[in-house]
Amino acid sequence: MEISGWDKTRLNTVNRCRNRGKYDYQTVNTIVDETPVLHVSFSAPQEEGGSSFPVILPMVGCTSNYPDPALPDKSESRVVYLHGYVSSRILRLAQTSDQNGTEDVDGVGASVNLNKGIPICVAATQLDGIVLALTPNHHSANYRSAVVFGHAHVVTDEAERLHALELITNSFVPSRWENTRYPNSTELKSTGILRVEIESASAKIRTGTTGEDRKDLKDEEMKQRVWAGVVPAYLQYGKPEPAPTNMVEEVPRYIEKWVEDENKKNYEHACEAAK
């Protein structure tokens, strides 16, 4: 069966350890959705307080196939939704895409076509283990990473905004949206959503144990002196701590189950990746 994904280009091709590169939609979408904090980079024009340096922001977000949210299949091309405050720099910059054709991004004549939205890059990384080899040069890490290139627009359609807000909320804890108070009009107005239309993307994954130099493998004395192996690394959620204002006596089962399931999944994945 043919696997759908992004074409390999100069933009998204993994050059170092090419065998670790993945370009299918399923892999990239899953890594983005399972990463609690995404890092988003863009160029800010000088009138927005920018400089020659790129800007990188930690943001929360997830993928979606809106306007067909009933289709959960991650093996298809999706968009990325990012959550932010309505007056944040990245949202204000994205809003100009509906007002101006181009924008000077560095103060010296370089410009981008904002009719396509602002160009941004979204990175997602999960650490699965520390790889301790016989020599420092062969130390490494087990990880899952994805890099998405695309153009971001501010979502103005109210139905799409609500879809994205619910999706992002439930990406923290499933079913959380329906188990909270519905946002009021002030809260909804102060919250911005960016939709990233993906133009290219790729993932890079490392699993397994150490990779050693052939000469080191023949050095029995050194091998008996230096420990080599993998220390699994994984995100573990702790016991839910009630807020001082909380009046619910027991932690809801959907939260407890999510903690249990996530911890088990993360632990098993890290241990399996170490083999």
C-alpha positions in Angstrom: 0.0 0.0 0.0 1.3 3.4 -1.0 2.1 5.7 2.0 1.0 9.3 1.6 3.4 12.1 2.5 5.4 15.1 1.5 7.8 15.1 -1.4 11.5 15.4 -0.5 12.8 18.8 -1.4 15.9 20.9 -0.5 13.7 22.4 2.2 12.6 19.3 4.1 15.2 16.6 3.2 17.1 15.1 6.2 20.7 15.2 5.2 22.5 13.8 8.3 21.6 10.1 8.9 19.2 10.1 6.0 17.8 6.7 7.0 16.3 8.3 10.0 14.2 10.7 7.9 10.5 10.2 7.6 8.2 12.1 5.2 4.8 10.4 5.6 1.8 12.4 7.0 1.1 9.8 9.7 4.5 10.1 11.4 4.7 13.9 11.2 1.1 14.5 12.4 1.5 12.1 15.3 4.7 13.6 16.6 3.2 17.1 16.4 0.1 16.0 18.2 2.0 14.1 21.0 4.4 17.0 21.8 3.0 19.2 24.6 5.0 22.3 23.6 5.8 23.3 20.0 8.5 25.8 19.1 7.5 28.2 16.4 10.0 30.4 14.5 9.3 33.4 12.3 10.9 36.7 11.2 9.4 39.9 12.8 9.6 43.2 10.9 11.5 46.0 12.6 8.4 48.1 13.2 7.1 45.2 15.2 10.2 45.4 17.4 12.0 42.8 15.3 15.7 42.7 14.3 17.9 40.6 12.1 17.5 37.8 14.5 14.7 35.2 14.0 12.1 34.8 16.7 11.3 31.4 18.4 8.3 31.0 20.6 7.0 28.1 22.7 3.3 27.6 21.7 0.7 24.9 22.1 -1.1 23.4 19.1 -2.1 20.3 17.2 -3.0 19.1 13.7 -6.5 18.9 12.2 -8.2 18.0 9.0 -10.9 20.7 9.3 -13.5 21.1 7.8 -13.8 17.3 8.1 -13.0 16.9 11.8 -15.0 13.7 12.0 -12.2 12.0 10.0 -9.5 11.1 12.6 -7.1 9.6 10.0 -3.7 11.1 10.5 -2.3 9.6 7.3 -3.7 12.5 5.3 -2.4 16.0 4.9 -3.5 18.3 7.7 -3.1 21.9 9.0 -1.6 22.9 12.3 -3.5 25.0 14.7 -1.6 27.2 17.2 -3.1 28.9 20.2 -2.0 32.5 21.2 -3.1 35.7 22.7 -4.9 37.9 20.2 -2.5 40.9 20.5 0.7 38.8 20.5 3.3 39.8 17.9 2.9 36.7 15.8 -0.9 37.1 15.6 -0.6 40.8 14.8 1.9 40.0 12.1 -0.4 37.4 10.6 -3.3 39.8 10.6 -1.5 42.1 8.2 -1.6 39.3 5.6 -5.2 40.4 4.8 -4.3 44.0 4.6 -0.9 44.2 2.8 0.5 42.4 -0.2 4.1 42.4 1.1 6.0 43.1 4.3 9.6 44.2 4.9 10.9 41.5 7.3 14.5 42.8 7.9 14.5 46.5 7.2 16.9 46.2 4.2 14.5 45.3 1.5 13.8 41.6 2.0 10.1 41.0 1.9 7.6 38.2 1.9 4.2 37.8 0.2 1.8 38.0 3.0 -1.2 37.1 0.8 0.0 33.5 1.5 0.2 34.2 5.2 3.4 34.7 7.2 6.1 32.0 6.6 6.8 30.1 9.8 8.5 26.9 11.0 7.0 24.6 13.6 9.3 22.2 15.4 8.2 19.3 17.7 10.7 17.2 19.7 10.4 14.3 22.1 13.3 12.8 24.0 13.1 9.0 24.3 16.6 8.2 25.8 20.2 9.1 26.4 22.6 7.0 24.5 25.9 6.5 26.4 28.6 5.0 24.1 32.1 3.9 24.8 33.5 7.2 23.6 32.0 10.7 23.8 31.9 11.1 20.0 29.4 8.3 19.7 27.1 9.5 22.5 23.6 10.3 21.2 20.0 10.4 22.0 16.9 8.5 21.1 14.2 11.0 19.9 11.3 11.8 17.7 11.3 15.1 15.9 9.3 16.8 13.2 9.8 20.1 11.4 6.9 21.7 9.6 7.2 24.6 7.1 4.1 26.6 6.2 2.2 29.9 6.1 0.1 31.0 9.0 -3.2 32.9 8.9 -5.4 34.1 11.7 -8.6 32.1 11.9 -11.6 34.4 11.7 -14.4 31.9 11.0 -16.1 31.3 14.4 -16.9 27.7 13.8 -13.3 26.9 12.9 -12.1 28.9 15.9 -14.2 26.9 18.3 -13.2 23.6 16.6 -9.5 24.6 17.1 -10.0 25.7 20.7 -11.7 22.5 21.6 -9.1 20.4 19.8 -6.2 22.1 21.5 -7.9 21.9 24.9 -8.5 18.2 24.5 -4.9 17.7 23.3 -3.9 18.4 26.9 -6.4 16.0 28.4 -9.0 14.2 26.3 -12.6 15.2 27.1 -11.4 18.3 29.0 -13.4 20.7 26.9 -16.8 19.2 27.7 -15.9 18.9 31.4 -15.2 22.7 31.9 -17.1 25.9 31.8 -17.7 27.2 28.3 -15.6 30.3 27.5 -17.4 33.6 27.8 -17.4 36.3 25.0 -14.4 38.2 26.6 -12.3 35.1 26.8 -13.1 34.1 23.2 -12.2 37.6 21.9 -8.9 37.6 23.7 -7.8 34.2 22.3 -6.3 34.0 18.8 -5.9 30.9 16.6 -3.3 30.5 13.8 -3.9 28.1 11.0 -0.7 26.9 9.4 -1.1 25.6 5.9 1.7 23.1 5.5 3.9 23.4 2.4 6.5 20.9 3.4 7.5 18.7 6.4 9.6 15.9 7.6 10.4 13.9 10.7 13.6 12.4 12.1 13.6 9.5 14.5 16.5 7.7 16.3 15.9 4.4 18.1 18.2 1.6 19.3 21.3 1.1 21.4 24.8 2.4 21.0 26.7 2.6 17.8 30.4 1.9 18.6 33.7 2.3 16.7 34.9 -1.1 15.4 38.3 -0.6 17.2 36.6 0.1 20.5 34.6 -3.2 20.2 37.9 -5.0 20.0 39.3 -3.3 23.2 38.3 -5.8 25.9 40.0 -3.8 28.7 38.2 -0.6 27.8 34.8 -2.4 27.4 35.2 -3.8 30.9 35.9 -0.3 32.3 33.4 1.9 30.5 29.6 1.3 30.9 27.7 1.6 27.7 24.0 1.6 27.1 20.8 3.6 27.0 19.0 5.5 29.8 15.3 5.6 28.7 13.8 9.1 29.0 10.0 9.8 29.0 7.5 12.3 30.2 5.8 11.2 33.4 2.8 12.9 34.8 2.4 13.0 38.6 -0.5 12.8 41.0 -3.1 15.5 40.3 -3.0 18.2 42.9 -6.3 20.1 43.6 -6.3 23.9 43.4 -7.1 25.8 46.6 -10.4 26.8 45.1 -11.3 23.2 44.0 -14.6 21.9 45.5 -14.7 18.5 43.8 -13.7 15.8 46.3 -12.4 13.2 44.0 -10.2 13.6 40.9 -12.4 12.7 37.9 -11.8 9.3 36.5 -11.1 10.6 33.0 -8.1 12.6 34.4 -6.8 9.7 36.4 -7.1 7.3 33.4 -5.4 9.8 31.1 -2.4 10.1 33.6 -2.2 6.3 33.9 -2.4 5.7 30.1 0.0 8.4 29.2 2.6 7.3 31.7 2.3 3.7 30.6 2.6 4.6 26.9 5.5 6.9 27.4 7.4 4.4 29.5 6.9 1.5 27.2 7.8 3.6 24.1 11.1 4.8 25.7 12.1 1.3 26.8 11.3 -0.2 23.4 13.2 2.5 21.6 16.3 1.6 23.7 16.5 -1.9 22.3 
